[in-house]
Amino acid sequence: MASNTSFSGVSVLKKNTLPIVLLGLSLGLAVFLRQPLERFPAMVDWNTIVTLCGLLLITTGIRESGLFYLAAYRISRQIRNERLLALFLVFVSAGLSVFLTNDVALFIIVPLTLCLQQISDNDCTRIIIFEAIAVNVGSALTPIGNPQNIFLWHQWGVSFPVFVKEMAPLVLIMSAWLLVGILACFSGARIRLANHQHPVVDRGLFWLSAVLLVAFIVSVELRYETYFLAVVFLSLLLTRVRVILKTDWGFILLFILVFITLHLICQLAIVQRLLALLDFSRPATLYFSGALMSQGISNVPSAILLAKYSSSFKIIAYGVNVGGNGLVIGSFANLIALRYVERPRKNLLFHAYSIPYFLVTLVSVYYWLH
């Protein structure tokens, strides 16, 4: 019994290494900046946390319903080629992210991909990594595709069609390199099926989750997500309590700590001095600053910060959307995707694909802008 408990504790620590590191970093920065712990809650975007809680609960319900497993079962019977499967899943991810936002797209597509991994003998980690890249690409197209676009859209003051028109060249360039990456990194090897059993689906749970998902997205648009989160929680508590128990609450803690850490980093004097030295009136400086700052403090805070120094919102949008790829912290979507992956050295594998993609798109988009 003692050995089992010890093993479980080690597993929990391994899965939550990043939250532990962020907690230590936050406490260290708070001491250095003389920030009292009571200010931590004010550093968190609680609307985002509420939205994540609702989406996580609902998509856990869809996963537990067995629908993803059924969809994976049917896909595996139609697409038996690794490269074709990667193309299908990656570009479906990009398409979903255009209107459902990058995080919602991943909450839907990554569990489906993991079900495909259960059915076959293939490791789908690389596909999940490319799905993370894809949602950062697809979500860049529309003003509702990701949080930084929502913010910049309001600052920019342009219509929905104009925003899409301005962002289309960026998305086309990034999509072209995404296609090249898939063709280069995935072979035409056949997928080996390991389980031919037809899955059982809890249709009641699926339809409950589907209705809650649509209603919750509407509530987010109407800014009633806090109230509707209570409806989601009570609905699952009264009908399918196992969904609440199987929800990854450590993931929510991770995002809370990310907000606190990034807020404290932005208060560092060295960060503020560096920003004061840069000439943001130059498009190249603004573009590269958005992309490179995203690698350190994520693309949403970077967009908000740069908007204080420049009104060239298109250039900022290009920079921070390119910067969503690269280091894992570049976009919260990357954290969502990797949270689902249980594989040693998953961060190293992610960066082996994401960093080269970031560099090639960074340069390509710059030359198009130039």
Beta strands, then each sheet from edge to edge (+ up, - down):
end
